[in-house]
Amino acid sequence: MQGVPKWNALLGAEYRFGAAFVRGTGRWVGSSRGDLDRDSTDYLRPGYFTADASGGLTLDKWEFSAFVKNLTNNDKVIQRPNIQGVGTVYQLRPRTVGVTARYDF
C-alpha cells in the first residue's frame, strides 16, 4: 500500500521504584513508497528511528511526569511530496521537552 511501511517496530519499558517511575520507548519505522512515479522526489521514503523517555511520581490518584520526545533530536526528512507543483519537505518533530500532570478519577 502506497505510503505505508511494510515494517514497524516499537519497544518500551517501564521501571517503578516506590512512587517513582522511568519509562523509555524506541520506535523504528521502515521505508515506504510515497509516490507511484519513480522520478518523484517522494518515491522512496526512508526508514527512521526515534526514542522517547519520561520519569515521574505517582501520588495516590495523581501522576506528575517530565518527558523528552525524540530524545536524539533526529531531524530526518521523512517525506518530499510535491503539492500542486510546489516541493515540500516533512521532517520529524524536533526534540520536545515537557511536563504533564494527570488525575485518575
C-alpha angles and dihedrals in degrees: 000000000000115000094010119107116232091222135036129166134190127186122183137173136186129193122193126195114177109310093339129086142181125202134189135181135183123197127193120190117192127224121277142182114258098181138024092224111089090207093057119110087228096050095108119033111196125232119249144187131220132180130203131191137186141170137184152123135286113209115179104299094346128091121191120186146165120215143189119202119196089017094189093047091236106190097187118160103236102176137024104185124172106225115192091334095312118114112229132188125209119195133183114274109267122248108301124198123190150137132242137195122198132184122196116209 
